[in-house]
Amino acid sequence: MNWSDFPRETVKCMLCGHDEPEILSVQRSWPVARCSHCGFIYLSSRPVESALEELYSSEYYDNADVGYGGYVENFNRYNSIFTKLFNRRAQDIEPFRGNNRLLEVGCAHGFLLDHLRAKKWEVKGLEVSPLAAGYATEKLGLDVYCGKLEDAGYNDNAFDVVLLLDVLEHLHRPFETLAEIGRILTPNGVLVVQCPWELTHWEERAEAFLKKMKPCSITPDAVPAHLYFFGPETLEAFMKKGGFSTFRKQSGNYGAIRRHIKPPLVNKGHFYERWARFFYYRMGIQQLLYNSARLIGKGNGLIRYARFQK
């Protein structure tokens, strides 16, 4: 698949509505821009929504260049790491169990839902990819709707917990989705949002500096599947605009699986760069920094727990 061939649309800033983009970089022909008015970073030209089925085809789940890179195979190969992550997620949402009703929006192949079902949650899923939804339904026997949340027809107050994990940055109509989540949550229900902290994160700022590049100009993850590139402030503003009030924050780290699938190159660049890479990656400096960053809220994963203001 040529990631540059999708039909395009030009958009204004989704956060403030202004049309004042400052182009930071061009990735696979897609312009990564920062709003000159509010600072939100987004694709100012992006694939049209009708291209989603093709975008999230088998190649998205098999090609590590923009997607997962052997999604099912990697889940089976690194199952112990996934299980550890899933157990942590189950522990974190346990206080919000209510009547045990949980929906995961963007559930992919359903592996997390399957894990939570074993923890006695009554689970349902939603997924736009027919490939992934089909696997969850046929292979795992899960109740997964294939399509958009607004078309699923869930009842008012249907769920105690809604998971929106690594999904918000993909949505063409995020505020419609957030409004629908607010409708289907119980009055005390909880939305759990997780997004990568991209481009303005300390590690990516340092990478740009060391490579003598402009700030926020390195290659972000999964372009053009990711339409927005959040930081803590812009994610908070996004949630508030969508009608949600955050009551709990967590900091996480991305890359536990990816570092196994595609280990960072060490013998790259000039002599001093190779030594720097050796100490950073092989001597545990990166892991030490990641662990410390997570503890002080500076990890490269943003996790928010929020309630809808009905």
C-alpha positions in Angstrom: 0.0 0.0 0.0 1.2 3.5 -0.9 0.4 5.6 2.2 0.4 8.7 0.0 -2.3 7.7 -2.4 -5.4 8.1 -0.2 -7.8 10.9 -1.3 -7.3 13.9 0.8 -9.1 16.7 2.6 -7.7 20.0 4.0 -8.9 20.8 7.6 -8.8 23.6 10.1 -7.5 23.1 13.6 -9.9 20.7 15.3 -9.3 22.2 18.7 -9.9 25.9 18.2 -11.3 26.1 14.7 -8.7 28.5 13.3 -7.1 28.0 9.9 -3.5 29.1 10.7 -1.3 26.1 10.2 2.5 26.3 10.6 4.0 23.4 8.7 6.5 21.6 11.0 7.4 18.7 8.6 6.0 16.7 5.7 5.8 12.9 6.4 5.1 10.6 3.5 3.7 13.7 1.7 1.3 14.5 4.7 1.9 17.9 6.3 2.3 17.9 10.1 1.2 21.4 11.2 0.9 23.4 14.4 -2.0 25.8 14.8 -0.5 29.2 15.1 -3.5 30.2 17.3 -3.6 27.5 20.0 -0.5 25.3 19.4 -2.4 22.1 18.6 -0.5 19.8 16.2 -2.4 17.9 13.5 -2.4 16.8 9.9 -3.6 19.9 8.0 -4.2 17.6 5.0 -5.4 14.1 5.9 -7.1 11.0 4.3 -10.8 11.4 3.9 -13.0 9.4 6.2 -14.2 7.1 3.5 -10.7 5.8 3.1 -10.7 4.2 6.6 -11.6 0.7 5.5 -8.7 0.6 3.1 -6.4 2.3 5.6 -7.1 -0.2 8.3 -6.8 -3.2 6.0 -4.6 -6.2 6.6 -1.5 -4.2 5.7 -2.1 -1.8 8.6 -1.9 -4.8 11.0 1.0 -6.4 9.2 3.2 -3.5 8.2 5.3 -2.1 11.0 6.0 1.0 8.9 2.7 2.7 9.8 0.8 0.1 11.7 1.5 -2.9 14.0 3.7 -5.2 12.1 2.3 -8.8 12.4 -0.4 -8.0 15.0 -1.6 -11.5 15.8 1.8 -13.1 15.5 3.3 -10.5 17.8 0.5 -11.0 20.4 1.2 -14.7 20.5 5.0 -14.3 20.5 5.0 -11.7 23.3 2.0 -12.9 25.2 3.6 -12.6 28.6 4.3 -8.8 28.0 0.7 -8.3 26.8 -0.7 -10.2 29.7 1.3 -7.9 32.1 -0.1 -4.8 30.4 -3.6 -6.2 30.4 -3.4 -7.1 34.1 -2.4 -3.6 34.9 -5.3 -2.2 32.9 -7.7 -4.6 34.6 -6.4 -3.4 38.0 -6.7 0.2 37.1 -10.4 0.0 36.0 -11.5 -2.3 38.8 -12.7 0.6 41.1 -15.2 1.6 38.4 -16.8 -1.8 37.8 -20.4 -0.8 38.7 -22.6 -3.3 37.0 -19.6 -4.8 35.1 -20.6 -3.4 31.7 -17.7 -2.3 29.5 -17.2 -1.2 26.0 -13.9 -0.8 24.1 -14.1 1.6 21.2 -11.4 0.6 18.7 -10.9 -2.9 20.2 -8.8 -4.2 17.2 -8.7 -8.0 17.4 -10.3 -8.1 20.8 -7.3 -9.4 22.9 -7.9 -6.9 25.8 -11.6 -7.6 25.7 -11.0 -11.3 25.9 -8.7 -10.8 28.9 -11.3 -8.5 30.7 -14.1 -11.0 30.0 -12.1 -13.6 32.0 -12.0 -11.0 34.8 -15.9 -11.2 34.9 -16.6 -8.0 32.9 -19.6 -8.0 30.5 -17.7 -6.8 27.5 -18.6 -5.4 24.1 -16.4 -3.9 21.4 -16.5 -1.7 18.4 -14.0 -1.7 15.6 -14.0 0.0 12.1 -11.7 -2.6 10.6 -13.7 -5.5 9.2 -10.5 -7.6 9.4 -9.9 -7.0 13.1 -13.6 -7.1 14.0 -14.0 -10.4 12.1 -11.2 -11.9 14.1 -12.6 -10.8 17.4 -16.1 -12.1 16.5 -15.2 -15.4 14.8 -12.0 -16.4 16.6 -12.7 -15.1 20.1 -16.5 -15.2 20.2 -16.8 -11.5 21.3 -19.7 -9.2 20.7 -18.0 -6.6 18.4 -19.8 -4.1 16.2 -18.0 -3.3 13.0 -18.5 0.4 12.1 -18.7 3.8 13.7 -19.9 4.3 17.3 -22.6 6.7 16.2 -24.2 3.9 14.1 -24.0 1.1 16.8 -27.3 2.0 18.5 -26.3 1.4 22.1 -28.9 2.4 24.7 -28.5 5.4 27.0 -26.5 4.6 30.2 -25.5 1.3 28.8 -21.9 1.1 30.1 -20.0 1.7 33.3 -16.7 2.0 31.6 -15.7 2.9 28.0 -12.2 2.4 26.9 -10.7 4.7 24.2 -7.2 3.4 24.0 -4.9 4.7 21.2 -8.0 5.7 19.3 -8.7 9.5 19.8 -5.8 10.4 17.6 -7.4 8.5 14.7 -10.9 10.0 14.7 -12.1 12.2 12.0 -15.1 13.4 14.1 -13.8 13.1 17.6 -16.3 15.4 19.4 -19.2 13.5 17.9 -17.7 10.3 19.2 -17.1 11.8 22.7 -20.7 13.1 22.8 -21.9 9.6 21.9 -19.7 8.1 24.6 -21.2 10.6 27.1 -24.7 9.4 26.1 -24.0 5.7 26.6 -22.1 6.0 29.9 -24.0 5.8 33.1 -24.2 9.0 35.1 -21.2 7.9 37.2 -19.5 6.1 34.3 -15.9 6.5 33.4 -14.1 7.1 30.1 -10.5 5.9 30.0 -8.5 7.6 27.2 -5.0 6.7 26.3 -2.9 8.6 23.7 0.7 8.8 22.8 2.5 12.0 23.7 4.1 12.9 20.4 6.5 15.6 19.1 6.5 17.7 22.2 7.6 14.9 24.6 11.1 15.4 26.2 12.6 12.4 24.4 11.5 13.6 20.9 12.6 17.1 21.7 16.0 15.8 22.7 16.1 13.6 19.5 15.4 16.7 17.3 18.1 18.7 19.1 20.7 16.0 18.8 19.9 15.6 15.1 20.1 19.4 14.6 16.5 19.4 13.5 13.8 22.0 14.2 11.7 21.2 17.3 8.7 19.0 16.6 10.0 18.1 13.1 11.1 14.4 13.7 8.9 11.7 12.2 5.9 11.0 14.5 4.2 7.7 14.7 1.8 6.1 12.2 1.3 9.0 9.7 -1.3 9.2 8.1 -3.3 7.0 10.5 -2.6 9.4 13.4 -4.4 12.7 12.6 -3.5 14.5 15.9 -0.4 14.6 18.0 -1.3 15.3 21.6 0.6 16.7 24.6 -0.8 16.9 28.1 -2.3 20.4 27.7 -3.9 19.8 24.3 -5.4 16.5 25.4 -6.9 18.2 28.4 -8.4 20.9 26.2 -9.7 18.2 23.7 -11.4 16.3 26.5 -12.9 19.5 28.0 -14.3 20.5 24.6 -15.8 17.1 24.2 -17.7 17.5 27.5 -15.5 15.4 29.8 -14.0 16.4 33.1 -10.7 14.6 34.0 -10.5 13.3 37.6 -7.4 11.1 37.4 -4.2 11.1 35.4 -1.7 8.4 34.7 1.6 8.4 32.8 2.6 5.4 30.8 5.4 4.3 28.4 5.0 3.1 24.9 7.3 0.7 23.2 7.5 -2.4 25.4 6.5 -4.6 22.5 8.1 -2.5 19.7 11.5 -2.6 21.3 11.4 -6.4 21.0 10.0 -6.4 17.5 12.3 -3.8 16.1 15.3 -3.2 18.5 16.9 0.3 18.2 20.0 0.5 16.0 23.2 0.9 17.9 25.9 0.7 15.2 24.6 3.7 13.4 26.1 7.1 12.7 29.6 8.4 13.5 31.9 7.0 16.2 30.5 9.2 19.1 26.9 8.6 18.0 27.5 4.8 18.2 28.9 5.1 21.7 26.0 7.3 22.8 23.5 4.8 21.3 25.3 2.0 23.1 25.1 3.6 26.5 21.5 4.8 26.0 20.0 1.6 24.7 22.3 -1.2 25.9 23.4 0.1 29.3 19.8 0.7 30.5 19.9 4.5 30.4 16.7 4.6 28.3 14.8 2.3 30.7 16.0 4.2 33.7 14.8 7.5 32.2 11.5 5.9 31.1 10.8 4.6 34.6 11.7 7.9 36.2 9.6 9.8 33.7 6.5 7.7 34.3 6.7 8.2 38.0 6.8 12.0 37.6 4.1 12.1 34.9 6.4 12.6 32.0 6.1 9.2 30.3 5.3 9.1 26.6 1.8 7.7 27.2 -1.0 10.0 28.3 -3.8 8.2 30.3 -6.9 10.1 31.5 -9.9 9.0 33.5 -12.9 11.3 33.0 -16.6 11.6 33.5 -19.1 13.3 31.1 -20.8 16.5 32.3 -24.4 15.5 31.6 
